């Protein structure tokens, strides 16, 4: 234990203020001890980031000491700033330094300074920027949490997304050829989920701020289609009309052939006043459909989507590919893989994204767990011209996957599961004699797991096309071709 008198302390502060070990030892006990005793012990039990308070107020400090303590605190704060080298990018788009320390908004090869809290640096200072660093194209990029990679060049993001797929596969010993990515253009997203809150002056609509529940306005969003962006005044009006002061509306806006299809959740329960006001809003903003917590409150004309030659009216909020360009890229890849098959099984078929275009050249059996989506698919098929037979089956493929005997009559299988993958269904396909598979995935990790199982059971992973519908995000999709080996 080391003991210093006040005079010795002042001498060390004035002469050796840069001694960080001394400063670290000095802070834990606070300055009040200097004023209450002739000698003061300094220990090594903990580190502190602020002055100790006495009775909830700052301790009395001699005037002659305050000048030195301010300097000490300033230099101590500087000392807490550390320098890091970003080694790689994680799956969430954060830069990762040794530790690991996660640093959002950084790129591999960059040198940064910052203070790490719980292994995260939220406000880094870029000391040495990467050659791939660019100015974000969106004026909202700094605050909005909608995009994670606007600070990176397009070429970097494209390469990184391919590597995400490659690394997931290599973990299972798989090394197929990988093409792409096919990247959707800016301002092409045909669906957005806006948040809205009432304010004292009206309402605020937009996306959530990064790592926060604060809503930020995004009138110049470079991600969504311009028609989607025009819905922000409507979203604000919905909040004024029907949101509680403490609640938050979630407003899903989808671009359709008939206009903007709007589905709202999180608002007040429907009452007579809302049942009158909401259809009036739908008329004022020329909405084909307005849905409130699953109930259609206004249907002026069908909000149709086009899948091949068929026009389909999906249930409100039903799954839909993010961009029209991305949808075409997925459909083209699936069509190429299944070409020549006389009968195709489309598993997790949704509203017919693949089943209906494929029906131009083959009979299709569409299997989906949601009966409402299958009803929309069936109606679209019945109203279309020139399509071969499409049958539908409502079935939970996680609990009751199609068995090998049921798969025997199909020349190809299309499977497009959610992010969890399709472990149970893939196990049955692996036992079947299906000659080829088109696997569409939005999660490289679960896809790699399923792909390894298929490969181990006689299927050859011929190739992959990476599709990037979610520009400037960490999300990545792919289509893979599997061929049963003789």
Residue, then its C-alpha position, 0 to 999 in steps of 0.5 A: x500500500x502506497x501513501x502520499x501526502x497532499x504535497x506529494x500528490x500535488x507534486x505528482x499531479x503537476x509533474x507526472x500527470x501523464x502517469x496513467x497508472x497513477x491516474x487510474x489508481x487515484x480516481x477510485x477513491x475520489x478527491x474527498x479523501x484529500x480534504x479529510x486526512x493528512x495521508x491518503x491510501x491509493x489502492x488498485x481495487x477498481x477503475x472509475x470513469x468519474x469523480x466520486x460524489x459525497x452525499x450526492x454532491x461534488x466533494x470540496x476540492x482545494x482551488x489550487x487542485x482543481x486546475x490540475x484535476x481538470x487536466x487529469x480528467x481530460x487526459x484520463x478521458x483521452x487515455x480511455x480512447x483506444x485504437x483498433x484495426x478492423x479485421x473483418x465484417x460480421x454477418x450483421x454488417x459491423x466491423x470486428x476488431x480483436x477482442x472481439x470488439x464490434x464497430x458499426x459503420x466501419x470496414x475491413x482494413x480501417x484503423x479507428x479510435x473509440x471507447x468500447x462499452x460491453x465490446x461495442x464502439x458506437x461512435x468510432x473516429x475513422x483514423x485510416x479509412x478504407x478505399x472502399x469507404x464512400x459517402x452514403x447516397x442517402x441523406x438519412x443514412x446517419x440516423x436511420x436504421x434501415x440500411x447497414x452498408x451505405x458507407x461501403x462501395x457497391x463492389x465491396x458489398x457485392x463481393x462481401x455478400x458472395x463471401x457470406x454464402x461461400x463461407x457458410x458453405x465452406x464450413x460444411x466442406x462445400x465448394x460450388x461455383x457461385x455466380x452473381x450477385x444480381x443486385x436490385x437498383x436503388x429506389x426499387x423496393x416495392x414494400x416498406x414497413x413504416x412506423x408512426x407516432x402521434x406528436x403534440x404537433x401532429x404525427x411523425x412517420x418513418x423508420x426507427x433510428x439506429x439501435x433505438x425506438x425513436x422514429x425518424x422521418x425519411x422523405x428522401x429514402x433511396x431504398x423504397x420505390x418513389x410511389x412508396x415514399x409518397x405514402x408518408x403523409x398518409x401514414x402520418x394521417x393514420x397516426x393522427x386519426x387512430x394511434x394512441x399518444x403512447x403507442x406506435x403504428x406499424x404501417x405496411x405499404x405495398x406497391x401493387x398494380x392497383x396502387x398502394x396496398x396498406x395494412x395497419x397494426x398497433x392502432x386503436x381497436x376499430x369502433x364506429x368512428x374509425x370505421x367511418x374515418x378509415x374508408x374516407x382516408x382510403x378514398x382520399x389517398x386512392x388506396x385500393x385496399x386498407x386493412x386494420x389489424x387483419x380486417x379489411x376496412x376498405x376495398x376499392x379495387x383489387x391490389x393485384x401482383x403479377x406472377x408470370x401471366x397470372x394476376x394474384x391478389x395476395x392476402x394483406x401482409x402476405x409474403x412478397x419478394x422485395x423488388x420486381x427485379x429480384x423476383x424476376x431473377x429468382x424466377x429465371x433461375x428456378x425456371x432454368x433449373x427445372x426446365x424439362x420437368x413435366x411435373x413440378x412440386x413447389x414447396x412453401x409456394x406462398x401466393x404462387x411466385x414460382x408455381x404460376x410462371x412454371x405452369x406455362x410449361x409444366x403441371x405444378x403442385x403447390x404446397x403451402x401452410x397458409x390457406x389464404x395464400x393458396x386461395x389467392x394462388x388458385x384464383x390467380x391460376x383460374x383467371x389466367x390464360x394458357x397455364x397448365x394444371x396447378x393443384x394446391x395443398x394446405x400442409x405444414x411442411x415443418x410437421x408433415x413434410x412430403x414423403x418419398x412416395x409422394x415425391x416420386x411423380x415429380x420431375x423437379x422440386x422447388x423449395x423456398x422455405x423461411x429463414x429457418x430452412x427446411x430440415x424436416x422436408x430436406x431429410x425426406x427429399x434426400x431419401x427420395x428419387x427426385x432428379x433435381x431441386x431448385x432451392x431458394x434461400x434467404x439464409x446462407x447458414x441454414x441453407x448450408x446445413x440443408x445443402x450438406x445433408x442433400x450432398x451427403x445423400x446423393x445430390x450434387x450441388x451444381x451451382x449457386x446464383x446470389x440475389x441481392x434484393x436488399x441493397x445496402x443491407x446485410x440480407x442475402x438470398x440465393x438460388x441453388x441447383x441440385x442434381x441427383x447423381x446416378 
